[in-house]
Amino acid sequence: MSYNPKEGYRKQNPVDVLVLGFANLVADGISMGFGDFMSSSSEKAVAAKERAVTEWDVANHSGPEELVELLRRYQALGMDINDATTVVSIFAKYNNILVHEKMMAHGMLPPDEAEKPWKNGLVTFAAFLVFGSAPLLSFIILIPFTNDDSVKFVGACILSALALALLGAAKAKIAGQNYAFSVAVTLFNGAIAAAAAYALGWALKNIAGLEN
């Protein structure tokens, strides 16, 4: 709804709604993609710093205590004392392997040199646009056929559900999970998000007294 001093409240032009919807979608996609880029960059930088610290520690303070720590770790994982001693003795000859094992022992993952933060951000942005455009596409597709907003709303719900199901299936394929379970969880998550958004809008309109 928009307000005109002479006409009062009038129905918003569907084209304006679609333009605003796509503009918001792109803005959110950029935000999500940049956030993923920053997160990946920070994670990679922290891992690189931790590796540098561990390398310095191995080069300057590597001694029996460090090797005993690894020995205990392998024993805790179920390795025989003799085998653990052999493995640690071999690793002690190679600083790179020792650095890697020490980082793993402290719960730190070595930096993945092949990982490209900008690719992560770009993929997130593209995926957000593709799956996020589903509700808007239904309105575009149905424009020549009907002006009924209820029909368009149902169409948006159906396309959104299909997009979520596709996302869940893709996740199951990549992670090797059960397809039905992954799709169900993704649909449930989408339903919760949609219900929360609807409830908030309803509350703002009917309880807080805010009108469009």
C-alpha positions as CSV (number, residue, x, y, z in Angstrom):
1,M,0.0,0.0,0.0
2,S,1.1,3.6,-0.7
3,Y,-0.4,6.8,0.6
4,N,-1.6,9.7,-1.6
5,P,-2.9,12.9,0.1
6,K,-5.8,13.1,-2.3
7,E,-6.6,9.4,-2.8
8,G,-5.6,8.0,0.6
9,Y,-4.2,4.5,0.7
10,R,-4.0,2.7,-2.7
11,K,-2.7,-0.6,-3.8
12,Q,1.0,-0.8,-4.6
13,N,1.9,-1.4,-8.2
14,P,3.0,-5.0,-8.6
15,V,6.0,-3.9,-10.8
16,D,7.2,-1.7,-8.0
17,V,6.9,-4.6,-5.6
18,L,8.9,-6.8,-7.9
19,V,11.6,-4.2,-8.4
20,L,11.9,-3.7,-4.7
21,G,12.0,-7.4,-4.2
22,F,14.8,-8.0,-6.6
23,A,16.7,-5.0,-5.3
24,N,16.5,-6.3,-1.8
25,L,17.5,-9.8,-3.0
26,V,20.6,-8.5,-4.7
27,A,21.5,-6.4,-1.7
28,D,21.1,-9.3,0.7
29,G,23.1,-11.6,-1.7
30,I,26.0,-9.1,-1.7
31,S,25.8,-8.9,2.1
32,M,25.8,-12.7,2.4
33,G,28.6,-13.2,-0.2
34,F,30.8,-10.6,1.4
35,G,30.2,-12.0,4.8
36,D,31.2,-15.5,3.6
37,F,34.3,-14.0,2.0
38,M,35.3,-12.2,5.2
39,S,34.7,-15.3,7.3
40,S,36.7,-17.5,5.0
41,S,39.5,-14.9,4.8
42,S,39.7,-14.6,8.6
43,E,39.6,-18.3,9.1
44,K,42.4,-18.8,6.7
45,A,44.5,-16.0,8.2
46,V,44.1,-17.4,11.7
47,A,45.1,-20.8,10.5
48,A,48.2,-19.4,8.8
49,K,49.1,-17.5,11.9
50,E,48.7,-20.6,14.1
51,R,50.8,-22.6,11.7
52,A,53.6,-20.0,11.8
53,V,53.5,-20.1,15.7
54,T,53.6,-23.9,15.7
55,E,56.5,-23.9,13.2
56,W,58.5,-21.6,15.4
57,D,57.6,-23.7,18.4
58,V,58.8,-26.9,16.7
59,A,62.0,-25.3,15.5
60,N,62.9,-23.7,18.8
61,H,61.3,-25.8,21.6
62,S,60.9,-29.3,20.1
63,G,61.9,-31.7,22.7
64,P,61.0,-34.9,24.6
65,E,57.9,-33.2,26.1
66,E,56.5,-32.4,22.7
67,L,57.0,-35.9,21.5
68,V,55.5,-37.4,24.7
69,E,52.4,-35.3,24.1
70,L,52.0,-36.8,20.6
71,L,52.7,-40.2,22.0
72,R,49.9,-39.9,24.5
73,R,47.5,-38.6,21.9
74,Y,48.1,-41.6,19.7
75,Q,47.7,-43.9,22.6
76,A,44.4,-42.2,23.5
77,L,43.3,-43.0,19.9
78,G,43.9,-46.7,20.5
79,M,47.4,-47.1,19.1
80,D,49.7,-49.6,20.7
81,I,52.5,-48.1,22.7
82,N,55.2,-49.6,20.5
83,D,53.5,-48.5,17.3
84,A,52.9,-45.0,18.7
85,T,56.6,-44.7,19.7
86,T,57.6,-45.8,16.2
87,V,55.3,-43.3,14.5
88,V,56.4,-40.4,16.8
89,S,60.0,-41.3,16.2
90,I,59.5,-41.1,12.4
91,F,57.5,-37.9,12.6
92,A,60.2,-36.3,14.7
93,K,62.5,-36.4,11.7
94,Y,60.2,-34.3,9.6
95,N,59.3,-30.8,10.9
96,N,56.4,-30.3,8.4
97,I,54.7,-33.4,9.5
98,L,55.3,-32.7,13.2
99,V,53.8,-29.2,12.8
100,H,50.7,-30.6,11.1
101,E,50.3,-33.2,13.9
102,K,50.8,-30.7,16.6
103,M,48.1,-28.4,15.1
104,M,45.7,-31.3,14.8
105,A,46.5,-32.4,18.4
106,H,45.4,-28.9,19.6
107,G,42.3,-28.9,17.5
108,M,43.6,-26.6,14.8
109,L,43.2,-27.2,11.1
110,P,46.2,-26.3,8.9
111,P,45.4,-23.6,6.4
112,D,44.0,-24.8,3.1
113,E,46.2,-23.2,0.5
114,A,43.8,-24.3,-2.3
115,E,40.8,-22.5,-0.7
116,K,39.9,-19.2,-2.3
117,P,37.8,-16.9,-0.1
118,W,36.6,-14.9,-3.1
119,K,35.2,-18.1,-4.6
120,N,33.3,-18.9,-1.5
121,G,31.8,-15.5,-1.5
122,L,30.9,-15.7,-5.1
123,V,29.2,-19.1,-4.8
124,T,27.2,-17.8,-1.7
125,F,26.1,-14.8,-3.7
126,A,25.0,-16.8,-6.7
127,A,23.3,-19.4,-4.7
128,F,21.4,-16.8,-2.7
129,L,20.2,-15.1,-5.9
130,V,19.2,-18.4,-7.6
131,F,17.2,-19.8,-4.6
132,G,16.1,-16.5,-3.3
133,S,14.5,-15.5,-6.6
134,A,12.0,-18.4,-6.5
135,P,9.2,-16.5,-4.7
136,L,9.5,-13.5,-7.1
137,L,9.6,-15.6,-10.2
138,S,6.1,-17.0,-9.4
139,F,4.7,-13.5,-9.5
140,I,6.4,-12.8,-12.8
141,I,5.2,-16.0,-14.4
142,L,1.6,-15.5,-13.2
143,I,1.3,-11.9,-14.3
144,P,-0.2,-12.7,-17.7
145,F,-2.6,-15.2,-16.2
146,T,-4.1,-13.7,-13.1
147,N,-4.3,-10.6,-11.0
148,D,-5.3,-12.5,-7.9
149,D,-2.7,-11.9,-5.2
150,S,-3.8,-15.1,-3.4
151,V,-3.0,-17.2,-6.4
152,K,0.4,-15.5,-6.8
153,F,1.1,-16.1,-3.1
154,V,0.3,-19.8,-3.4
155,G,2.5,-20.0,-6.4
156,A,5.3,-18.3,-4.5
157,C,4.9,-20.8,-1.7
158,I,5.1,-23.7,-4.1
159,L,8.1,-22.4,-6.0
160,S,9.8,-21.7,-2.7
161,A,9.2,-25.2,-1.5
162,L,10.6,-26.6,-4.7
163,A,13.7,-24.5,-4.4
164,L,14.2,-25.6,-0.8
165,A,13.6,-29.2,-1.8
166,L,16.2,-28.9,-4.5
167,L,18.6,-27.3,-2.0
168,G,18.1,-30.1,0.4
169,A,18.6,-32.7,-2.3
170,A,21.9,-31.1,-3.4
171,K,23.0,-31.0,0.3
172,A,22.3,-34.7,0.7
173,K,24.2,-35.6,-2.5
174,I,27.3,-33.6,-1.5
175,A,27.2,-34.8,2.1
176,G,26.2,-38.3,1.4
177,Q,23.1,-38.0,3.5
178,N,19.6,-39.5,3.2
179,Y,17.7,-37.5,0.6
180,A,14.3,-37.6,2.2
181,F,15.7,-36.5,5.6
182,S,17.8,-33.7,4.1
183,V,14.8,-32.4,2.1
184,A,12.5,-32.6,5.1
185,V,14.9,-30.7,7.3
186,T,15.5,-28.0,4.7
187,L,11.7,-27.6,4.2
188,F,11.1,-27.4,7.9
189,N,13.8,-24.7,8.3
190,G,12.2,-22.7,5.5
191,A,8.8,-23.1,7.0
192,I,10.0,-21.9,10.4
193,A,11.7,-18.9,8.8
194,A,8.6,-18.0,6.7
195,A,6.3,-18.4,9.8
196,A,8.6,-16.2,11.8
197,A,8.5,-13.5,9.1
198,Y,4.7,-13.7,8.8
199,A,4.2,-13.6,12.5
200,L,6.4,-10.5,12.9
201,G,4.6,-8.7,10.1
202,W,1.2,-9.6,11.6
203,A,2.3,-8.4,15.0
204,L,3.7,-5.1,13.7
205,K,0.4,-4.5,11.8
206,N,-2.2,-5.6,14.3
207,I,-0.5,-5.2,17.7
208,A,1.9,-2.3,17.2
209,G,-0.6,-0.6,14.9
210,L,1.8,-0.2,12.0
211,E,0.1,-0.1,8.5
212,N,1.7,-0.5,5.1
